[in-house]
């Protein structure tokens, strides 16, 4: 399944990206020319399960390298028209570059070979670019509860209290923070750094106050 991102800038510049959601990572590929910032031990996430003896480079960093290089000299506040094309439909919106980069980077990270980011792959398969905070919370909780229903249906013990979702976002918070530090060693980019910091904020909010944020969602189901 392919998702296409087109960035059209007011000065006529265009940047196009194609993300294969089912891409396979070749752990035996020649990475001798890969940038230093993508090496696994460069600001390695403290919860990373990958071993340096087997993996010389961070798979998520390798996937993001071209994107971050393309955007590194463009201010985050730059207005851009972004069109996202999926198999089922198209999304288009005039946004700040930060918002467009955040959507693209989130999709790439969620479909990378990183064991932590890969927990978000179900979200990526139903990609919703430019999602609001409310949409993000509803989608995350809904997909998690669907997974728990399937576990229960197959005879497993379901987590209806969403404890696992909170734990997942705690893990993502650690990865997002470390990843931001990693990229700052190579890129001085306003757009890239702000996009990564927004991921850190989202995972932080989900892990610290998920129940209170879900309580605010009552208006979706009840009036008055």
TARA-V294432 format. One record per residue. N is the residue number from 1. RES is the residue in three letters. PSI is psi in whole degrees, -180 to 180 (NA if undefined). BURIAL is + if it has 24 or more other ideal C-beta (glycine too) atoms within 12 Angstrom, else -. D_FIRST is the distance of its C-alpha to the first C-alpha in Angstrom with 1 decimal. Layout:
{{N,RES,PSI,BURIAL,D_FIRST} {N,RES,PSI,BURIAL,D_FIRST}}
This chain:
{{1,UNK,126,-,0.0} {2,UNK,142,-,3.8} {3,UNK,131,+,6.8} {4,UNK,136,+,10.2} {5,UNK,125,+,13.5} {6,UNK,125,+,16.8} {7,UNK,117,+,20.1} {8,UNK,116,-,23.2} {9,UNK,157,+,26.5} {10,UNK,-24,-,29.9} {11,UNK,5,-,31.3} {12,UNK,-10,-,28.9} {13,UNK,144,-,26.8} {14,UNK,140,-,23.0} {15,UNK,132,+,20.3} {16,UNK,139,-,16.7} {17,UNK,144,+,13.8} {18,UNK,125,-,10.3} {19,UNK,118,+,8.3} {20,UNK,112,-,5.9} {21,UNK,-21,+,5.6} {22,UNK,23,-,6.5} {23,UNK,148,-,9.0} {24,UNK,141,-,12.4} {25,UNK,126,+,15.6} {26,UNK,102,-,18.5} {27,UNK,-8,-,21.6} {28,UNK,6,-,23.9} {29,UNK,156,-,22.9} {30,UNK,113,-,25.8} {31,UNK,22,-,25.9} {32,UNK,-25,-,29.4} {33,UNK,3,-,28.5} {34,UNK,144,-,26.3} {35,UNK,150,+,27.9} {36,UNK,-32,-,30.3} {37,UNK,-19,+,28.6} {38,UNK,-5,+,25.6} {39,UNK,142,+,28.0} {40,UNK,-37,+,27.7} {41,UNK,-2,-,31.4} {42,UNK,101,+,31.3} {43,UNK,47,+,31.7} {44,UNK,137,+,29.9} {45,UNK,135,+,28.9} {46,UNK,-20,-,31.7} {47,UNK,15,-,29.5} {48,UNK,125,+,27.2} {49,UNK,-6,-,27.2} {50,UNK,141,+,26.4} {51,UNK,134,-,29.6} {52,UNK,-25,-,30.6} {53,UNK,-25,-,32.0} {54,UNK,-31,-,28.6} {55,UNK,112,+,26.4} {56,UNK,-26,+,27.9} {57,UNK,155,+,25.3} {58,UNK,121,+,23.2} {59,UNK,-35,+,19.4} {60,UNK,-39,+,18.6} {61,UNK,-42,+,21.2} {62,UNK,-41,+,20.0} {63,UNK,-32,+,16.6} {64,UNK,-11,+,18.5} {65,UNK,-49,+,21.3} {66,UNK,-42,+,20.3} {67,UNK,-47,+,19.4} {68,UNK,-35,+,22.7} {69,UNK,-39,-,24.7} {70,UNK,-32,+,23.6} {71,UNK,-1,+,24.6} {72,UNK,-24,+,27.6} {73,UNK,11,-,30.3} {74,UNK,127,+,29.3} {75,UNK,146,-,30.9} {76,UNK,-29,+,28.9} {77,UNK,-3,-,30.8} {78,UNK,132,+,29.7} {79,UNK,137,-,28.5} {80,UNK,146,+,25.2} {81,UNK,117,+,23.2} {82,UNK,127,+,19.5} {83,UNK,127,+,17.0} {84,UNK,123,+,13.4} {85,UNK,120,-,11.1} {86,UNK,-180,-,8.2} {87,UNK,-37,-,7.3} {88,UNK,-32,-,10.5} {89,UNK,178,-,12.8} {90,UNK,146,-,14.2} {91,UNK,140,+,16.3} {92,UNK,139,-,19.2} {93,UNK,143,+,22.1} {94,UNK,117,-,24.9} {95,UNK,174,+,25.1} {96,UNK,156,+,26.7} {97,UNK,-36,+,24.8} {98,UNK,-45,+,25.0} {99,UNK,-40,+,23.0} {100,UNK,-43,+,20.3} {101,UNK,-39,+,20.2} {102,UNK,-43,+,20.2} {103,UNK,-45,+,17.0} {104,UNK,-46,+,15.2} {105,UNK,-38,+,16.9} {106,UNK,-41,+,16.2} {107,UNK,-44,+,12.4} {108,UNK,-46,+,12.9} {109,UNK,-41,+,15.6} {110,UNK,-22,+,13.9} {111,UNK,13,+,11.2} {112,UNK,177,+,13.9} {113,UNK,9,+,16.1} {114,UNK,124,+,18.8} {115,UNK,-26,+,20.2} {116,UNK,-50,+,21.2} {117,UNK,-29,+,18.3} {118,UNK,-15,+,16.0} {119,UNK,-16,+,17.9} {120,UNK,3,+,15.9} {121,UNK,-37,+,12.4} {122,UNK,-36,-,12.9} {123,UNK,-39,+,13.7} {124,UNK,-34,+,10.6} {125,UNK,-18,-,8.4} {126,UNK,55,+,11.0} {127,UNK,131,+,11.4} {128,UNK,92,+,14.7} {129,UNK,155,+,16.0} {130,UNK,27,+,19.8} {131,UNK,142,+,20.5} {132,UNK,171,-,24.2} {133,UNK,-41,-,25.9} {134,UNK,-44,-,26.5} {135,UNK,-39,-,22.9} {136,UNK,-45,+,21.8} {137,UNK,-46,+,24.5} {138,UNK,-43,+,23.9} {139,UNK,-44,+,20.1} {140,UNK,-48,+,20.9} {141,UNK,-40,+,23.8} {142,UNK,-46,-,22.3} {143,UNK,-38,+,19.3} {144,UNK,-44,+,21.9} {145,UNK,-34,-,24.3} {146,UNK,-42,-,21.8} {147,UNK,-41,+,21.3} {148,UNK,-37,-,25.1} {149,UNK,-43,-,25.6} {150,UNK,-37,-,23.6} {151,UNK,-46,-,25.7} {152,UNK,-40,-,28.8} {153,UNK,-30,-,28.0} {154,UNK,11,-,27.7} {155,UNK,5,-,31.1} {156,UNK,179,-,30.2} {157,UNK,114,-,31.7} {158,UNK,150,-,29.7} {159,UNK,85,-,30.0} {160,UNK,-13,-,30.8} {161,UNK,1,-,32.5} {162,UNK,25,+,29.3} {163,UNK,-37,-,31.0} {164,UNK,-34,+,27.9} {165,UNK,-40,+,26.0} {166,UNK,-43,+,28.9} {167,UNK,-41,-,28.9} {168,UNK,-43,+,25.2} {169,UNK,-27,+,25.8} {170,UNK,-41,+,29.0} {171,UNK,-42,+,27.0} {172,UNK,-34,+,24.5} {173,UNK,-43,+,27.6} {174,UNK,-42,+,29.0} {175,UNK,-45,+,25.9} {176,UNK,-41,+,25.5} {177,UNK,-47,+,29.2} {178,UNK,-37,+,29.2} {179,UNK,-38,+,26.2} {180,UNK,-45,+,28.0} {181,UNK,-39,+,31.1} {182,UNK,-47,+,29.2} {183,UNK,-29,+,27.8} {184,UNK,-16,-,31.3} {185,UNK,-19,-,32.7} {186,UNK,-29,+,30.8} {187,UNK,135,+,30.0} {188,UNK,73,-,32.4} {189,UNK,123,+,29.8} {190,UNK,-46,+,30.5} {191,UNK,-47,+,27.0} {192,UNK,-47,+,25.3} {193,UNK,-41,+,28.1} {194,UNK,-36,+,28.1} {195,UNK,-44,+,24.4} {196,UNK,-38,+,24.7} {197,UNK,-31,+,27.9} {198,UNK,-34,+,26.4} {199,UNK,-41,+,24.0} {200,UNK,-41,+,27.2} {201,UNK,-43,+,28.9} {202,UNK,-48,+,26.3} {203,UNK,-34,+,26.2} {204,UNK,-44,+,30.0} {205,UNK,-40,+,30.5} {206,UNK,-37,+,28.4} {207,UNK,-30,+,30.4} {208,UNK,-33,-,33.8} {209,UNK,40,-,34.0} {210,UNK,-46,+,31.2} {211,UNK,-42,-,33.7} {212,UNK,-35,-,35.5} {213,UNK,-36,+,32.3} {214,UNK,-33,+,31.3} {215,UNK,-32,-,34.8} {216,UNK,-15,-,34.3} {217,UNK,-2,-,31.5} {218,UNK,-30,-,34.3} {219,UNK,-20,-,34.6} {220,UNK,-30,-,31.3} {221,UNK,-26,-,32.9} {222,UNK,144,-,36.6} {223,UNK,149,-,38.7} {224,UNK,NA,-,42.0}}
